[in-house]
């Protein structure tokens, strides 16, 4: 009886119409963000204090492993949606991520930490990709900005809260294993909820039925051609991809550099945890109003302004470094606000310019370039920090971010059907 009722339930697009499933997916993404938030405060310091690493590039190698793996998984996830249901991929992503908290807590060597980040990258690529795709599926085209804002807000609020919590746990109980083992809760809850949530294949089919028949240019071109189109052939998609890469370059750079920079200037683990927590917390909370605003005023103003605001955050970090706690807190606040402006607007912009028949591949390609920014940021940070010092690395990030904002202003256009 219940099965028949379930099958007979009409499929409708909209946030209100799908509020229960949407809310379940929001909570799932809290767990996704919480798992990666385990690393924000403690892991760079585990590299230097526990394993005795002296090269900044070696310390940042875990971020490179994470970024490359997540980026490739994002790309694969878009293609895999053509063969598997989104729910199946979501569940598999959690199963792959299950060993991560244990490896971080008891790794006998730095190589184990790097290997754990390979698993974490696959987990994040599959689970975060599926939650954002499923939310976009549920709400339809009219509310994409709000949907992506809520999705990213849930994830990054969890990143920030977990970074704060691990900083305090590390102060009280040491760098390992207590801070890392809270990840077991995130894995268990995320997997359980992913088994409960319904797949969104019916919503995709309904949107396709309501969407105008695709022109020859809009027909699904396959992964290779979609990759080329999203990466460089389409001007707006190219602009979004480069902005996404630089945005996460910033995150990868601060992930590795800020704990080392501010501990070098006398701050303790709790203060570093506060700085590392504030950035993603504001990034997360801010995406709820900015996602809604992107539906009202357009994507481009938020993208361009947000990148320039982020550049200002890096300038503040160095300008006020004589008072390191103030420098760290203000830079985290400004970086968080700037990133909140950019993040949902970029995803919504890519969705606007991609037909539903190839949107999953376009989003996968965009998220490939965005998340390869983690690896690029860590690599650039490691090379520059080893050669010129941490201050020079922060200056380079400010220049790159401002340049990316100006490029976005030139390349990105609003989609007329938005």
C-alpha positions in Angstrom: 0.0 0.0 0.0 2.7 2.5 1.0 4.8 1.5 -2.0 1.9 2.2 -4.4 1.3 5.5 -2.7 5.0 6.3 -3.0 5.0 5.5 -6.7 1.8 7.4 -7.4 3.1 10.6 -5.7 3.3 13.3 -8.4 6.7 14.7 -9.3 6.8 18.5 -9.1 9.6 21.0 -9.3 10.1 23.7 -6.6 11.6 24.2 -3.2 8.3 24.3 -1.3 7.0 21.2 -3.2 10.2 19.2 -2.3 11.0 20.7 1.0 11.4 17.4 2.9 13.8 15.9 0.4 15.6 19.2 0.0 16.0 19.4 3.8 17.4 15.9 4.0 20.0 16.8 1.3 20.9 19.9 3.3 21.7 17.8 6.3 23.6 15.3 4.2 25.8 18.2 3.0 26.4 19.3 6.6 28.0 15.8 7.1 29.9 16.2 3.8 31.4 19.6 5.0 32.0 18.3 8.5 34.2 15.5 7.2 36.5 17.8 5.3 36.4 20.4 8.1 38.4 17.9 10.3 41.5 18.9 8.4 41.3 22.7 8.4 43.1 23.4 11.7 45.1 20.4 12.7 46.6 18.6 9.7 49.2 21.2 8.6 50.4 21.2 12.2 50.4 17.4 12.4 52.8 17.5 9.4 55.2 19.9 11.2 54.8 18.9 14.8 54.1 15.1 14.7 56.0 14.0 11.6 58.7 16.7 11.6 58.2 18.0 8.0 60.3 21.0 7.3 59.3 21.8 3.7 56.1 23.8 3.3 55.6 22.0 -0.1 55.8 18.6 1.7 53.3 19.8 4.3 50.9 21.0 1.7 51.1 17.7 -0.3 48.0 16.4 1.5 46.0 19.4 0.0 47.4 18.7 -3.5 46.4 15.0 -3.2 42.9 16.1 -2.0 42.5 18.7 -4.7 43.6 16.6 -7.7 41.4 13.6 -6.6 38.4 15.7 -5.8 38.7 17.6 -9.2 38.9 14.3 -11.2 36.1 12.8 -9.2 33.9 15.9 -9.9 34.6 15.4 -13.6 33.8 11.7 -13.5 30.7 12.2 -11.4 29.1 14.2 -14.1 29.7 11.4 -16.6 28.7 8.7 -14.1 25.2 10.3 -13.7 24.5 9.0 -17.3 25.0 5.4 -16.1 24.0 5.5 -12.4 21.4 7.2 -10.3 22.5 10.1 -8.2 21.5 8.4 -5.0 23.7 5.4 -5.8 26.7 7.6 -6.3 26.0 9.5 -3.1 26.0 6.3 -1.1 29.2 5.0 -2.8 30.9 8.3 -1.9 30.2 7.8 1.8 31.5 4.2 1.7 34.7 5.4 0.2 35.1 8.1 2.8 34.5 5.9 5.8 38.2 5.1 6.6 39.3 8.8 6.5 38.7 9.7 10.2 40.6 6.6 11.4 43.5 7.2 9.1 43.9 10.8 10.2 43.7 9.8 13.8 46.2 7.0 13.8 48.3 7.3 10.6 51.8 6.0 11.4 53.5 8.2 8.7 52.7 11.2 6.6 52.1 9.0 3.5 49.1 7.6 5.3 47.7 11.2 5.7 48.2 11.8 2.0 46.5 8.5 1.1 43.6 9.4 3.4 43.2 12.6 1.4 42.9 10.7 -1.8 39.9 8.9 -0.3 38.6 12.1 1.1 38.9 13.7 -2.4 36.8 10.9 -3.9 34.3 11.1 -1.1 33.9 14.9 -1.4 33.7 14.8 -5.2 31.0 12.2 -5.3 28.9 13.3 -2.3 29.1 17.1 -2.8 28.5 16.7 -6.5 25.4 14.6 -6.0 23.9 16.9 -3.3 24.2 20.0 -5.5 22.9 18.2 -8.6 20.0 16.7 -6.7 19.0 20.1 -5.2 19.1 21.7 -8.6 17.0 18.8 -9.9 14.4 19.4 -7.2 13.9 23.1 -7.5 13.9 23.7 -11.2 15.4 26.7 -13.0 13.7 29.5 -11.2 15.4 28.9 -7.8 18.8 27.6 -8.7 20.7 30.5 -7.0 18.9 29.9 -3.7 19.2 26.1 -4.0 23.0 26.2 -4.6 23.3 28.9 -1.9 21.6 26.6 0.7 23.6 23.6 -0.4 27.0 25.4 -0.2 25.9 27.1 3.0 25.2 23.9 4.7 28.5 22.4 3.7 30.7 25.3 4.6 29.0 26.1 7.8 29.9 22.6 8.8 33.5 23.1 7.6 33.8 26.1 9.8 32.1 24.7 12.8 34.3 21.6 12.6 37.4 23.6 12.2 36.5 25.6 15.3 35.7 22.4 17.3 38.9 20.6 16.2 41.0 23.6 17.3 39.5 23.5 20.8 39.8 19.7 21.0 43.4 19.9 19.9 44.1 22.4 22.6 42.6 20.2 25.3 43.5 16.7 24.1 46.3 17.1 21.6 46.5 17.1 17.8 45.4 13.4 17.6 43.2 11.3 17.8 40.3 13.2 19.5 39.8 16.0 16.9 39.7 13.6 14.0 37.4 11.0 15.5 34.4 13.3 15.4 34.5 12.5 11.7 33.0 9.0 12.5 29.7 10.8 13.4 29.6 12.6 10.1 30.3 9.4 8.1 27.6 7.4 9.9 25.0 10.2 9.7 25.7 11.0 6.1 25.5 7.4 5.0 22.3 6.7 6.9 20.5 9.8 5.5 21.8 9.1 2.0 20.1 5.7 2.2 16.8 7.4 3.1 16.7 10.3 0.6 14.9 9.7 -2.7 16.6 9.8 -6.1 15.7 12.8 -8.4 15.6 11.0 -11.8 11.9 11.8 -12.0 12.5 15.5 -11.5 15.2 15.6 -14.2 12.7 13.9 -16.6 10.0 16.4 -15.7 12.3 19.4 -16.3 13.4 17.9 -19.7 9.7 17.5 -20.6 9.0 21.2 -19.7 12.1 22.5 -21.4 12.1 23.7 -25.0 13.3 21.1 -27.4 17.1 21.5 -27.6 18.6 23.1 -30.6 21.5 21.4 -32.4 23.9 23.5 -30.4 22.2 22.4 -27.1 22.2 18.6 -27.8 24.1 16.6 -25.3 27.7 16.6 -26.8 29.3 14.0 -24.5 31.8 14.5 -21.8 34.8 15.4 -24.0 33.0 18.1 -26.0 31.2 19.4 -22.9 34.6 19.7 -21.2 36.0 21.7 -24.0 32.9 23.9 -24.2 32.8 24.6 -20.5 36.6 25.1 -20.2 37.3 27.5 -23.0 34.9 27.5 -26.0 32.0 29.1 -24.3 33.1 32.6 -23.1 30.8 32.7 -20.0 31.5 29.2 -19.0 35.2 29.8 -19.4 34.9 32.9 -17.2 33.1 30.9 -14.5 35.7 28.1 -14.6 38.7 30.3 -14.2 37.0 32.3 -11.3 36.1 29.0 -9.6 39.7 27.8 -9.9 41.1 31.0 -8.4 38.5 31.0 -5.6 39.5 27.5 -4.5 43.2 28.3 -5.0 42.6 30.9 -2.3 41.0 28.2 0.0 43.8 25.7 -0.7 46.4 28.4 0.0 44.8 29.6 3.3 44.2 26.0 4.3 48.0 25.4 4.4 49.4 28.8 4.9 47.3 30.4 7.6 47.9 27.9 10.4 51.6 28.1 9.8 51.6 31.9 9.3 49.7 32.7 12.5 51.4 30.2 14.7 54.7 31.7 13.6 53.4 35.0 14.9 52.5 33.6 18.3 48.9 32.4 18.1 47.9 29.1 19.7 45.7 26.3 18.4 42.4 27.7 19.7 43.1 31.1 18.0 44.1 29.4 14.7 41.0 27.3 14.9 38.9 30.5 15.4 40.5 32.0 12.2 40.1 28.8 10.2 36.6 28.4 11.4 35.4 32.0 10.8 36.3 31.9 7.1 34.1 28.9 6.0 31.4 29.8 8.6 30.8 33.2 7.0 31.3 31.7 3.6 28.6 29.2 4.4 26.1 31.5 6.2 26.6 34.2 3.6 25.6 32.0 0.7 21.9 31.9 1.8 21.3 35.7 1.1 23.8 35.8 -1.8 22.3 32.8 -3.5 18.9 34.5 -3.3 20.4 37.8 -4.4 22.0 36.0 -7.5 18.4 35.2 -8.6 17.4 38.8 -8.2 20.3 40.9 -9.5 22.1 38.4 -11.7 25.2 36.3 -11.3 28.0 38.5 -12.7 27.8 41.5 -10.2 28.3 39.1 -7.3 31.1 37.1 -9.0 33.2 40.1 -9.9 32.7 42.0 -6.6 33.2 38.9 -4.6 36.6 38.2 -6.2 37.8 41.7 -5.5 36.6 41.5 -1.9 38.6 38.3 -1.5 41.7 40.1 -2.7 41.2 42.7 -0.1 41.0 40.0 2.6 44.6 38.9 1.7 45.8 42.5 1.9 44.3 42.8 5.4 46.0 39.6 6.6 49.5 41.2 5.9 48.7 44.8 6.7 47.7 44.0 10.2 50.1 41.2 11.0 51.7 43.1 13.9 48.5 42.2 15.7 48.1 38.7 14.4 44.7 37.8 16.0 43.1 40.9 14.6 44.7 40.3 11.2 43.5 36.7 11.1 40.0 37.5 12.2 39.5 40.4 9.9 41.0 38.6 6.9 38.8 35.6 7.6 35.7 37.7 7.8 36.5 39.5 4.5 37.5 36.3 2.7 34.4 34.6 3.9 32.1 37.4 2.7 33.8 37.6 -0.7 33.6 33.8 -1.2 30.0 33.8 -0.2 29.2 36.3 -2.9 31.0 34.2 -5.6 30.2 30.6 -4.8 26.5 30.1 -5.5 26.5 32.7 -8.3 29.2 30.7 -10.2 27.3 27.4 -9.9 24.1 29.1 -10.9 25.8 30.8 -13.8 27.1 27.5 -15.2 23.6 26.0 -14.7 22.1 28.9 -16.6 24.4 28.3 -19.6 24.0 24.5 -19.8 21.0 22.7 -21.2 19.6 20.0 -18.9 20.8 17.3 -21.3 24.4 18.2 -20.6 24.2 20.2 -17.4 25.6 17.5 -15.1 28.7 17.2 -17.3 29.0 21.0 -17.4 28.8 21.3 -13.6 31.2 18.4 -13.3 33.7 20.2 -15.6 33.3 23.5 -13.7 33.7 21.8 -10.4 36.8 20.0 -11.8 38.4 23.4 -12.5 37.2 24.9 -9.3 38.5 22.1 -7.1 41.8 21.7 -9.0 42.3 25.1 -7.5 43.0 23.4 -4.1 45.9 21.6 -5.7 47.1 24.6 -7.6 46.9 26.8 -4.5 48.8 24.3 -2.3 51.4 23.8 -5.0 51.9 27.5 -5.6 51.9 28.2 -1.8 54.5 25.4 -1.2 56.8 26.6 -3.9 56.5 30.3 -3.0 56.7 29.8 0.7 59.8 27.6 0.5 61.5 30.1 -1.8 60.2 33.6 -0.7 58.3 33.0 2.6 54.7 32.9 3.7 54.2 36.7 3.3 55.1 36.6 -0.4 52.6 33.8 -0.9 49.8 35.8 0.6 50.7 38.8 -1.7 50.6 36.5 -4.8 47.2 35.3 -3.8 45.8 38.8 -3.6 47.2 39.7 -7.1 45.8 36.5 -8.7 42.4 37.0 -7.1 42.0 40.6 -8.3 43.1 39.6 -11.8 40.6 36.8 -11.9 37.8 39.2 -10.9 38.7 41.5 -13.8 38.8 38.6 -16.2 35.3 37.5 -15.0 34.0 41.0 -15.6 35.2 40.7 -19.2 34.1 37.2 -20.0 30.9 36.3 -18.0 27.5 37.3 -19.4 24.0 36.9 -17.9 21.9 34.2 -19.6 18.8 35.9 -21.1 16.5 32.9 -20.1 17.5 33.2 -16.4 
